[in-house]
Amino acid sequence: MNSKDLMTYCGGYCGVCARFLGFTAFREAALLLDELADAHGFQHWMPKAVKEFDYAEFRKGLAFFGDPESWLVCRKCCKGGDGRPDCEIRNCCQERELDICFDCGEFPCGKVKESSLPHS
C-alpha cells in the first residue's frame, strides 16, 4: 500500500492512526489490566464491594479492547473499504469521484463541518 492509499477522503492519514496500526497500545493495556484484575482477585470482591461499578461490563470492555479482531482495527483504510460505511464524506467523495474532499468545489460544506471526528 502506498502513501496515497493511506490518505483518507477527509484528509486524515491512516499511516499514523492507532486503528490502522492495530491499536497495539490499547490491546496491551487491556490485556495487562485484565491480568492485574485477576492477580488482585477483583472478580471475587469487587462486584459485592462496589455496587455502582458493573464488573461484568468492565470485563466485557477489556475483552473488547484486547481483541485483535475488534472493529477498532482497520485493515484497509477507508479507500480500501474499511472505516465507517455511513461516513458522509467518503460517500460524497465516491459519488463525485474525488480522492479527497478538499478537491471539491463546494469545500468546505456541512458534511465536513459536522464531522469533527471523522473516524469514530
FIFI-483239 format. One record per residue: x, y, z of N, C-alpha, C in turn; residue number from 1. Coordinates in Angstrom, 2 decimals. Layout:
- n.u; n.v; n.w; ca.u; ca.v; ca.w; c.u; c.v; c.w; num
- X; Y; Z; X; Y; Z; X; Y; Z; NUM .
...
END
This chain:
- n.u; n.v; n.w; ca.u; ca.v; ca.w; c.u; c.v; c.w; num
- 0.86; -1.17; 0.00; 0.00; 0.00; 0.00; 0.90; 1.23; 0.00; 1 .
- 0.65; 2.15; -0.92; 1.50; 3.35; -0.97; 0.89; 4.49; -0.14; 2 .
- 1.64; 5.56; 0.01; 1.22; 6.69; 0.86; -0.11; 7.28; 0.43; 3 .
- -0.34; 7.37; -0.86; -1.59; 7.96; -1.36; -2.79; 7.11; -0.93; 4 .
- -2.62; 5.80; -0.90; -3.71; 4.91; -0.48; -4.04; 5.07; 1.00; 5 .
- -3.10; 5.59; 1.76; -3.32; 5.76; 3.20; -3.96; 7.11; 3.55; 6 .
- -4.16; 7.97; 2.56; -4.81; 9.27; 2.78; -6.32; 9.05; 2.72; 7 .
- -7.03; 9.48; 3.76; -8.48; 9.31; 3.80; -9.17; 10.39; 2.98; 8 .
- -10.44; 10.17; 2.69; -11.21; 11.14; 1.92; -11.30; 12.48; 2.64; 9 .
- -11.29; 12.45; 3.97; -11.44; 13.69; 4.74; -10.10; 14.37; 5.02; 10 .
- -9.01; 13.75; 4.62; -7.71; 14.37; 4.81; -6.87; 13.76; 5.91; 11 .
- -7.39; 12.76; 6.59; -6.60; 12.07; 7.60; -5.56; 11.17; 6.94; 12 .
- -4.64; 10.67; 7.74; -3.60; 9.79; 7.21; -3.54; 8.51; 8.04; 13 .
- -3.97; 7.41; 7.45; -4.04; 6.14; 8.17; -2.69; 5.63; 8.65; 14 .
- -1.62; 6.04; 8.00; -0.30; 5.56; 8.36; 0.14; 5.92; 9.77; 15 .
- -0.54; 6.86; 10.40; -0.21; 7.24; 11.78; -1.37; 6.97; 12.74; 16 .
- -2.41; 6.35; 12.25; -3.62; 6.12; 13.05; -3.49; 4.85; 13.89; 17 .
- -3.87; 4.94; 15.14; -3.81; 3.78; 16.03; -4.70; 2.65; 15.53; 18 .
- -5.84; 2.97; 14.94; -6.72; 1.92; 14.42; -6.05; 1.15; 13.29; 19 .
- -5.40; 1.85; 12.39; -4.75; 1.18; 11.26; -3.52; 0.41; 11.73; 20 .
- -2.86; 0.90; 12.75; -1.66; 0.25; 13.26; -1.98; -0.87; 14.25; 21 .
- -3.26; -1.20; 14.37; -3.66; -2.35; 15.17; -4.01; -2.07; 16.61; 22 .
- -4.10; -0.81; 16.99; -4.46; -0.45; 18.36; -3.62; -1.21; 19.37; 23 .
- -2.35; -1.40; 19.04; -1.45; -2.20; 19.87; -1.42; -1.73; 21.32; 24 .
- -1.28; -0.44; 21.54; -1.20; 0.07; 22.92; -2.49; -0.20; 23.68; 25 .
- -3.64; -0.03; 23.03; -4.92; -0.30; 23.69; -5.03; -1.78; 24.04; 26 .
- -4.67; -2.64; 23.09; -4.75; -4.08; 23.34; -3.84; -4.49; 24.49; 27 .
- -2.61; -4.00; 24.46; -1.66; -4.35; 25.52; -2.14; -3.84; 26.88; 28 .
- -2.67; -2.63; 26.92; -3.17; -2.07; 28.18; -4.36; -2.88; 28.69; 29 .
- -5.27; -3.26; 27.80; -6.44; -4.05; 28.20; -6.01; -5.41; 28.73; 30 .
- -5.07; -6.05; 28.06; -4.60; -7.36; 28.50; -3.87; -7.27; 29.84; 31 .
- -3.10; -6.21; 30.03; -2.40; -6.01; 31.30; -3.40; -5.75; 32.43; 32 .
- -4.39; -4.91; 32.17; -5.40; -4.62; 33.18; -6.20; -5.88; 33.53; 33 .
- -6.46; -6.71; 32.53; -7.14; -7.98; 32.74; -6.32; -8.87; 33.69; 34 .
- -5.02; -8.97; 33.42; -4.13; -9.77; 34.27; -4.06; -9.20; 35.69; 35 .
- -3.95; -7.88; 35.80; -3.86; -7.25; 37.12; -5.14; -7.45; 37.93; 36 .
- -6.28; -7.33; 37.26; -7.56; -7.52; 37.95; -7.65; -8.94; 38.50; 37 .
- -7.23; -9.92; 37.69; -7.24; -11.31; 38.15; -6.24; -11.52; 39.29; 38 .
- -5.04; -10.97; 39.14; -3.99; -11.14; 40.15; -4.41; -10.58; 41.51; 39 .
- -5.23; -9.54; 41.50; -5.68; -8.92; 42.75; -7.04; -9.45; 43.20; 40 .
- -7.55; -10.44; 42.49; -8.80; -11.07; 42.90; -10.02; -10.19; 42.77; 41 .
- -9.98; -9.21; 41.89; -11.12; -8.30; 41.74; -12.43; -9.06; 41.49; 42 .
- -12.34; -10.15; 40.74; -13.56; -10.88; 40.38; -14.28; -11.43; 41.62; 43 .
- -13.57; -11.59; 42.73; -14.16; -12.16; 43.95; -14.81; -11.11; 44.84; 44 .
- -14.20; -9.95; 44.96; -14.72; -8.98; 45.92; -15.32; -7.72; 45.31; 45 .
- -14.87; -7.34; 44.14; -15.32; -6.06; 43.60; -16.82; -6.00; 43.28; 46 .
- -17.40; -7.04; 42.67; -18.84; -6.95; 42.37; -19.71; -6.71; 43.61; 47 .
- -19.27; -7.21; 44.76; -20.03; -7.03; 46.00; -19.68; -5.72; 46.70; 48 .
- -18.42; -5.35; 46.65; -17.95; -4.19; 47.41; -18.27; -2.85; 46.77; 49 .
- -18.31; -2.82; 45.46; -18.53; -1.54; 44.75; -19.79; -1.69; 43.89; 50 .
- -20.92; -1.39; 44.47; -22.21; -1.62; 43.81; -22.40; -0.81; 42.53; 51 .
- -21.89; 0.42; 42.51; -22.10; 1.27; 41.34; -21.17; 0.92; 40.16; 52 .
- -20.30; -0.05; 40.36; -19.36; -0.46; 39.31; -19.81; -1.81; 38.77; 53 .
- -20.12; -1.88; 37.49; -20.57; -3.13; 36.86; -19.34; -3.91; 36.40; 54 .
- -18.92; -4.84; 37.24; -17.70; -5.59; 36.97; -17.81; -6.44; 35.71; 55 .
- -18.96; -7.03; 35.46; -19.15; -7.86; 34.26; -18.98; -7.01; 33.00; 56 .
- -19.52; -5.80; 33.01; -19.36; -4.91; 31.86; -17.91; -4.46; 31.70; 57 .
- -17.24; -4.25; 32.81; -15.82; -3.91; 32.79; -15.03; -5.01; 32.09; 58 .
- -15.30; -6.27; 32.44; -14.59; -7.39; 31.81; -14.93; -7.50; 30.33; 59 .
- -16.18; -7.23; 29.97; -16.54; -7.24; 28.55; -15.78; -6.15; 27.80; 60 .
- -15.63; -4.99; 28.43; -14.87; -3.91; 27.82; -13.42; -4.27; 27.62; 61 .
- -12.82; -4.91; 28.62; -11.43; -5.35; 28.49; -11.28; -6.36; 27.36; 62 .
- -12.22; -7.29; 27.27; -12.17; -8.29; 26.19; -12.30; -7.61; 24.83; 63 .
- -13.17; -6.62; 24.76; -13.37; -5.89; 23.51; -12.09; -5.17; 23.08; 64 .
- -11.49; -4.41; 24.00; -10.29; -3.66; 23.66; -9.08; -4.57; 23.46; 65 .
- -9.08; -5.74; 24.07; -7.97; -6.66; 23.92; -8.05; -7.55; 22.69; 66 .
- -9.18; -7.53; 22.00; -9.41; -8.41; 20.85; -8.78; -7.84; 19.58; 67 .
- -7.79; -8.51; 18.99; -7.15; -8.00; 17.77; -8.09; -8.03; 16.56; 68 .
- -9.21; -8.72; 16.67; -10.18; -8.77; 15.57; -11.32; -7.78; 15.76; 69 .
- -11.22; -6.95; 16.79; -12.25; -5.97; 17.10; -12.47; -5.00; 15.94; 70 .
- -13.62; -4.38; 15.90; -13.91; -3.37; 14.87; -12.96; -2.19; 14.98; 71 .
- -12.30; -2.05; 16.12; -11.37; -0.93; 16.30; -10.21; -0.97; 15.32; 72 .
- -9.90; -2.16; 14.83; -8.73; -2.31; 13.96; -9.15; -2.21; 12.50; 73 .
- -8.62; -1.22; 11.80; -8.83; -1.09; 10.36; -7.74; -1.88; 9.64; 74 .
- -8.07; -2.44; 8.53; -7.08; -3.20; 7.78; -6.83; -2.66; 6.39; 75 .
- -7.75; -1.85; 5.89; -7.62; -1.41; 4.50; -7.76; 0.08; 4.30; 76 .
- -7.92; 0.87; 5.31; -8.22; 2.30; 5.18; -9.60; 2.48; 4.56; 77 .
- -10.10; 3.68; 4.62; -11.46; 3.92; 4.11; -11.53; 3.76; 2.60; 78 .
- -10.46; 4.07; 1.90; -10.47; 3.93; 0.44; -10.42; 2.46; 0.02; 79 .
- -10.02; 1.60; 0.92; -9.98; 0.17; 0.64; -11.22; -0.56; 1.13; 80 .
- -12.16; 0.19; 1.72; -13.41; -0.41; 2.16; -13.57; -0.54; 3.66; 81 .
- -12.57; -0.13; 4.44; -12.69; -0.20; 5.89; -13.22; 1.13; 6.41; 82 .
- -13.32; 1.27; 7.71; -13.86; 2.50; 8.27; -15.37; 2.46; 8.35; 83 .
- -15.97; 3.58; 8.65; -17.43; 3.67; 8.82; -18.14; 3.63; 7.47; 84 .
- -19.03; 2.68; 7.25; -19.77; 2.62; 5.99; -20.73; 3.79; 5.81; 85 .
- -21.12; 4.43; 6.92; -22.06; 5.54; 6.83; -21.37; 6.90; 6.81; 86 .
- -20.06; 6.93; 6.56; -19.32; 8.20; 6.54; -19.80; 9.05; 5.36; 87 .
- -20.38; 10.19; 5.67; -20.90; 11.08; 4.63; -19.81; 11.60; 3.71; 88 .
- -18.65; 11.88; 4.27; -17.55; 12.41; 3.47; -17.09; 11.37; 2.46; 89 .
- -16.90; 10.14; 2.91; -16.49; 9.07; 1.99; -17.54; 8.86; 0.90; 90 .
- -18.80; 8.76; 1.29; -19.87; 8.54; 0.32; -19.93; 9.67; -0.70; 91 .
- -19.78; 10.90; -0.24; -19.81; 12.05; -1.14; -18.63; 12.01; -2.12; 92 .
- -17.43; 11.76; -1.60; -16.24; 11.70; -2.47; -16.37; 10.58; -3.50; 93 .
- -16.90; 9.44; -3.08; -17.06; 8.34; -4.03; -18.07; 8.69; -5.11; 94 .
- -19.17; 9.33; -4.72; -20.18; 9.75; -5.71; -19.60; 10.74; -6.71; 95 .
- -18.75; 11.64; -6.23; -18.17; 12.68; -7.08; -16.83; 12.27; -7.70; 96 .
- -16.40; 11.04; -7.39; -15.13; 10.51; -7.90; -13.94; 11.39; -7.52; 97 .
- -13.90; 11.80; -6.26; -12.81; 12.63; -5.73; -11.91; 11.78; -4.84; 98 .
- -10.61; 12.07; -4.86; -9.67; 11.39; -3.97; -9.72; 11.95; -2.56; 99 .
- -10.05; 13.24; -2.45; -10.06; 13.91; -1.16; -11.10; 15.04; -1.21; 100 .
- -11.78; 15.29; -0.13; -12.87; 16.27; -0.15; -12.39; 17.69; -0.43; 101 .
- -11.12; 17.97; -0.15; -10.59; 19.32; -0.40; -10.61; 19.68; -1.88; 102 .
- -10.69; 18.68; -2.76; -10.73; 18.91; -4.20; -12.11; 19.32; -4.70; 103 .
- -13.10; 19.28; -3.84; -14.48; 19.58; -4.23; -14.69; 21.09; -4.31; 104 .
- -15.44; 21.51; -5.30; -15.75; 22.92; -5.48; -16.63; 23.48; -4.37; 105 .
- -17.31; 22.61; -3.63; -18.20; 23.04; -2.54; -17.51; 22.99; -1.17; 106 .
- -16.22; 22.68; -1.15; -15.49; 22.59; 0.12; -15.28; 23.97; 0.71; 107 .
- -15.46; 24.17; 2.01; -15.97; 23.23; 3.00; -17.49; 23.27; 3.02; 108 .
- -18.08; 22.13; 3.16; -19.54; 22.04; 3.21; -19.98; 21.55; 4.59; 109 .
- -21.25; 21.37; 4.76; -21.80; 20.92; 6.04; -21.30; 19.56; 6.46; 110 .
- -21.03; 18.68; 5.50; -20.54; 17.34; 5.84; -19.20; 17.43; 6.57; 111 .
- -18.33; 18.30; 6.09; -17.01; 18.46; 6.70; -17.15; 19.12; 8.07; 112 .
- -17.98; 20.14; 8.16; -18.14; 20.87; 9.42; -18.76; 20.01; 10.50; 113 .
- -19.67; 19.10; 10.12; -20.34; 18.24; 11.09; -19.46; 17.08; 11.53; 114 .
- -18.43; 16.79; 10.80; -17.59; 15.62; 11.07; -16.34; 16.02; 11.84; 115 .
- -16.49; 16.29; 13.14; -15.32; 16.69; 13.92; -14.42; 15.51; 14.24; 116 .
- -14.97; 14.29; 14.25; -14.18; 13.08; 14.48; -14.42; 12.13; 13.32; 117 .
- -13.71; 12.29; 12.23; -14.03; 11.56; 11.02; -13.98; 10.04; 11.11; 118 .
- -13.22; 9.48; 12.02; -13.07; 8.03; 12.03; -13.76; 7.35; 13.19; 119 .
- -14.56; 8.10; 13.92; -15.19; 7.48; 15.09; -16.48; 6.80; 14.72; 120 .
END
